[in-house]
Amino acid sequence: MDFDKMLIDFGEYGLYQKRLIWLVVLPCVLPCGFHAYNQLFMASIPEHWCKDEEHINHTSKINQCLDSMNNTCKYWDYDHSRYLSTIVTEWDLVCSKQFYPTFALTIFGLSGLFGMLLFGFIQDGLGRRPAFFIYLFIECIFGIATAFANDFWTWLIFRIGVGFTVPAILATPNVLPIEFVGPAHRTTCILLTNIAHSIGMVILSLVLYAFRDWRQLALATSLPFTVYFLYWWSFPESPRWLLACGKFEKAKSILLKMAKVNGKDISLHYMDQLKIKYEEEFNNQKSKTIKKYNVFHLFRTPNLRLKTIAITFIWFVNTTVYVGLSYYAPALSSDEHLNFFLAGAVELPTYIVLWPAMAKFGRKSLLHISMLVGGCACLAATFPILDDQWTLIMFCIGKMGISSSYVILSLFAPELYPTVVRGLGISVSSVAGMIGPVGLPVINYVGMGSQLSLIVMGVLQIIGAFVTLILPETKNCHLPQTLDDGEEYK
């Protein structure tokens, strides 16, 4: 059954969808960004120096380790002008322990990789709604617990719990809107969710500026999201997913409510006829029982396999570069908070251009151009003969490029995967994407000051730009429902 055709009778983008997007979906975008980047500031390394043990009031202000291999420095002092407290200042994570914050960021990314993989099974197995709230519960519990850690290793365990939900918790706000609206309105939905994410980054920069103690910051970026559990009663399941799983009656109740709010008159006779048609088509599928899908279904047929590999690589590039530039932003100058604010704010103008451009030109060509521009900008930022101002300008262009491609990909990828494996497909691609953030902190650590990470990110984007050319355009196309639909869609 073509859900997009059926949706015309219930309202493709009426008051019901607008309420859902503005009042429910968009606020649910915020937790991901808050928990993805607050760790950068909780583990910030301020200026530090060794305090002479014999002359306790005398300090030698040198930002280097004094024979740290022999641990001759017993007392450390820190510059508290920018941070009242970080985990570095509280647990002396300098010199022989200076790799600890990098290690923590790597483990944080690794936990997100496993969390994203499991999330795909939960989202396609249990539904979009329970998947979101399960991960929200995990994120809030461990996020709040972070503030009460008494040592680095306990703190790291709690951060692993938080990392497990990042970026999986963003998948539902990305997927749900496009499953509720018709083809012509998907661009609007995905742009709104990405605008919400960018605004969330700007809000986070203000929170980071206000809370300079890492324990207070952990609470400030976790406690507010506990109110989201009140959404349980107003957060609907995707009727598109329910129909794909054979749950007509549950989908029916949501669709009738949608029609009522959208001012559409749907008779009981219409629903009875719709049910008969649905059951005939559903029972004519290859399997008359509800089929359980797994990762291998994404690779069983040639066309779907090619699309899965291409989407996965592009997702890897986009996640790696987007997160990498966000990680890189605080190091652009001495004002980490201003840098992070700019990294979020610079994304917003791109959406003004993307909104009409995606409606006119589609997804494929814009994704190609965005990645190409972003890659060239990252490489240009590393030119040694140019000054810091040039680096900042190229960084901003690179951030705008990758932000644009991330928006397009967020819409493009779900349109390419069939409904029955859409959550799983996005999960697999996102898991591959999380490999990049796992390795980036180490690249930054090893290549400190050499701009190695910018070179890596630039090259990846240019390669990814040309991989996009093998994918089909999806502008105004109906979403594929079954595996057969996905295979035929070229």
Beta strands, then each sheet from edge to edge (+ up, - down):
strand 1: 48-51
strand 2: 75-78
sheet 1: 1+ 2-
end
